[in-house]
Amino acid sequence: MSNAWQTFIEDYPVTTATGQSALSDLSHFSLLKFSGSDAEQFLQGQLTNDIKLLTEEHSHLTGYCSAKGRLLAIFRAFRHDDAFYLQAPTEIIDSLQKRLQMFIMISEVKLEAVSDQLPSFGLMGDAATTLLQAHFSQLPKDANSVIHDGDTTLIRHPGSLPRYQIIAPLEPLKSLWKKLESKADVVNGSAWSQADIKAGIPNIYQSTQEKFVPQMVNLHLIDGVSFTKGCFVGQEVVARMQYLGTQKRNMYLATLSSNERPQAGDALFSATNQSTQGAGTIVDSAGTDGEHQLLIVIQNELADKNDVQLSENGPKLDIKQLPYKHLSSSTPTTE
């Protein structure tokens, strides 16, 4: 991530969101750019979603799996000016770049890390749309939709409240931030993560790489997997789980009251668990003041019982309703 952007953003201390909109630096995400005549074909053979469905106006989520069908990353993908962009957490972007570069071989594909050139921030809240309308003639209206305004890209992210990501070169981005920060609360990146969690949008981190197949984190329920596009890395395992109906674990939304901060990758506990693979795993967590929101992958029967703890002697989690339903789930959830 750009040192110049980091230096700039440090002059704006974070606070707690109290108003109708919040600004969040998104340096915890980074971008890879793929260009060249073979870029589309290359990515089509690597990713779980249909890269051909990306347009200048539409982004989507997509998984990147190992040969065993286990997720190495979940990307937010979009295209612009004959190039494809993949966004993932910064902590794994270098390893992903190295791995993907190995498979390019003699293909006409250029792979670049471009977060230094294209930093980003998020704006969310009831007033977010109105604030951005003062600076752009058009905004993305629906979840996952995209608008390009010159060198600036705006992506509408899922969520109960309007949520926009703005990606741009350094100077235009700094200029827009200065215009917005006096009208919005500046919050840290965990506020954006919390919005992802509430929307049921998973991320993959170092601690959770190769722990889940895409269906375990509901990627097929949020348009992140295509079962008709043809082969991709790990496709046989992913397709077998889909068509044989062997999935016994899903991702659920949960809350937790605890002074102990849960971490992605932490194992969960249940006294009624019968599986040798454990009760489940934390996918993501965010929160403050002892109140945490989590995405967790657990056995479906444990979700039915609402019987999961942070540890053997730890506090109990409370399963909540996701904004979408599991395809074959009748799991009772609390509001």
N, C-alpha and C positions, 0 to 999 in steps of 0.2 A: 504494500500500500504506500502511496505517495508520501514521502517525508514532508513535502511542502503542504499537503493537505492536513497531515497530522499536526504540524506546527500551527497551522491556521486554526484548526478546530479546538486546540488546547486553550485558546483564549476565551472559550465559551463554556464555563463550568456547567455541569448537568444539575438538574433539579428534579423535583417530583412533578408529574403532570397534574395540573390543577384546572387548566382551562379547556377550551374546545378543540385545541390542536396541539400536537407535539412534534418536535423535530428530533430526529435520531441519526447520528453518524452511523454509517453502515460499513465501517472499515473492517468489521469482522467477516465480511464477504469479499471475495475477489473474483476477477473476471479472466477467463481465457478466451482468446479470439482465434477462430479458424477461418482461413481464407485459402483461395486457390481453386482450380477447376475440379479437384477431386474431394473437396471438403464435405459436400453433402453426402456423397457416397461413403466416405470414410466414417462419418458420424453415424450414418444409418446402420452400419455394421457394428457399432460400439454400444449404442444407447438403447434403452428399453422402449422409448417412445418413437413415433414416426417423425423423423426430422423434416420430412417433406410437408408436414402440416404447418410448420412455422412460416409465418408471413411477416411483412413489415408491421402488421397490425395485431399479431397474435403471438404470445409467448406460451410456454408450457413447462411443466416439470418433467423431468426424465431421470431415470436411474442409470447408473454405470456399475456393472456387476463384474465379479470375478468369474472365471470359468465354471465355478461351482454354483453360480447364481446368487451369490451373496453380495450385498451392496457395498461398493467402495465409495459411492457418492450419490447424492441427489442434486441435480443441477436445476436451476432456473435457466431456460434456454430461450434466446430470441435471435432474430436476424436483422441485419441492416446493411445496405449497400453491398450486397453479394458476400457478406461475411456472416459467420455464425458466432454467437457469444454464449458461453456457459459460465454460470455463476455458482460458486460453492463456498463453504466456510474457508476463511483465509488459512486456518491451521492445517488444512489438507491440500491446498491448491498446488504447492510445489511438487508434492509426491504424485498428484494426479497429472500434472504437466509432464513429468518425467516418464510416467507409465504410458500415457497416450502417445508421447513422442516416439517411444520404442516401436509402436505398431504402425506409425506412418510409413516408415521404410522408404520406398521409392515413389510413393504417391505424391501427386501435385497438391500438397497441403502445407500451409505455413501455420504453425502454432506459436502464439505469442501470449505472454502474460501482460495484460494491459491495464491493470488497476492503477498503476502510477499515472497513466495518461487519462484514465477515466474513473476517478473516484465517485462515490455516490453517497446520498443521504436519503432518509425517508421522512415523509410528512403524513401524519395520520390524525384522525379525529373528525368530529362533526363539522368543523370549519375548514377542513383541509381543502375541499373542492373550491370553496369560495376564495380562499387565499391564492390558490394556483391560477384560478381564472383571471386574476388581475395581471398575470404575467404570461399566459399562454392563450392563444386563440382557440385551442382545442385540447381536450383532455381525454384520456382513455376512460370509457364509461363502465365497462364490465370487468369482472375479475379476469386477470391474465391478459387483458388487452393492452396494446402498446401504441404510443404516439411518438413520432420522431419530429422534433422541431429543430432543424439545422443539425448541429452536433449534439443536441440534448435529447436523451431518451427518457420517456416517462412510462412506467409500468404500473398498472393498477393491480395490487395484490389482493387476494381473498381476505375476507374478514367482515365482521358485523358493522364496523365503521369504515368510512372511506380511508384507504391506505395506498399511498403512492410512493414509488421509488423514483428518484431523479438521478440519472447517470449523465455526466458531462465532463468536458475538459476542465482543468483546474480553475482557471480564471472565471469562466461563466458560472461554474458551480459555487465558487466563493461569493460571487456577486448575488446570486439568487439566495443563498443562505443569509447574507446580510439583510436582504429585503424581508425575509420571512421571520428571522429570529426574534425580532421585537414584537411579533404578533403570535408567537407560539412558545410553549415551554420546551426548553432544550433538555432532552432526557437521554439516558445511556442506552446502549444497544440492547440491553435485556428487555426493554419495553417493546422493541420490535420483535424479539424472540417470543415474548409473551403473547403478542398478537398472532404470530405464526402458530403457537401452541393452541390457542383458543380456536383458530381456524382449522385445526387438525392437519397442519402442514409440517411434516417431519424434516429434519436435517440429519445428515450423517457427519460424525466427528471422528477424530483419531480413535477415541475410545469405543466407538461403535462400528467401525469398518469391519466388514465381513461377518457381522453378527446376525443380519436379517436378510431374508429374501424380500423382494419388493412387496409382495402381498402382505407380509407381516406388518409392515408400516403403512398399509392401506394405499400404497402408491397407485394401485389399479382402480381405486375408488375416486381418485382425484385427477384422473386423466393423465397419469404418468407412465402408463404402460400400454403398448399396442400389441395385441395378439394376432394381428393380421399383416403386419409390416414385413415379415420375413425374419431371417436370422439376425441375432445380435449376440454378443458375448454373454454366456450363461442362459441363453434362451431355452435350451432343453429342460433345465431344471425349473425355470419359471413357468413354462408352459405345462409341464407335468403337474405341478402343484395346482394350476388353474383348472385343468381338465379332469384330474382324478379326484379333486375335492378333498385333498389330504390335509388341508390347513387346520391346525388346532389352536393357533395363536393369532391374535389380531392386535392392532394398536388401539388404545383407549385413552381418553382424556381423564385426568384425575387431579384432585387437589390434595394438599397436605399442609397441616399446621405443625411446624417443627422448627426449632432453632438450628437443627442440623440441615445444612444445605445439600440437597440431593444432586448428584452429578450424572450426566449422560454416561451410560455404560454400567452404572451400579446395578447389582443384582437385587431382586426383590424377594420377599419371603411370604409364604403362606403355610399355616399349620396343616391345611387340608391338601396341600400339593402332593400329588402322587408321581409326578414326572421326575425322571432322573436328570432332566435338563434344567431343573429349577422352576420357580414360579414365574419369573419374568425378568425384564430388563428395562431400565429407564432409557428412553430415546432422547428426550430433551426436558429441560426444566428451566423455569424462570420465576422470579418473585422477589418480594422484599418483606422485611419485618416479620419473618417467620411464616408467611403465607406463600405457598408455592403452587404453581400450575405445572402439570407434567403431562407428557405423552409417554405412555408405557406400553410395551408389548408383553402380554400375559396370556396364559391359557384362557380360552373362552369360558370354561366352566368356573374359573376363579372370578371372572368378571360377573358371571351370573350370580355368584354368591356375594359379590362385593367384599371379597376376603383376601386382601393383599396388604402387606406391611412393608415399611422401608427396610427393616431388618428383623431378625428373630425377636428381639426385644424392643423394636422401634415402633413409632406411631403408625396408625392405620391410614391407608389412603382411601379417599372417597371417589368412586367412579362417577363420572359426569357424562352428560349427553354430548356427543360430537355433533357438529353441524351437518353431518351426513351419516347415513346408516351403513352398517355392514350388510353385505348382500344377503346373507342368510341368518342374520342375528335377530333374536327376540330378546336380547339382553335387557333386563330392567335397569334403568339408570336413574340416579337422582338428579334433580334440576340444579 
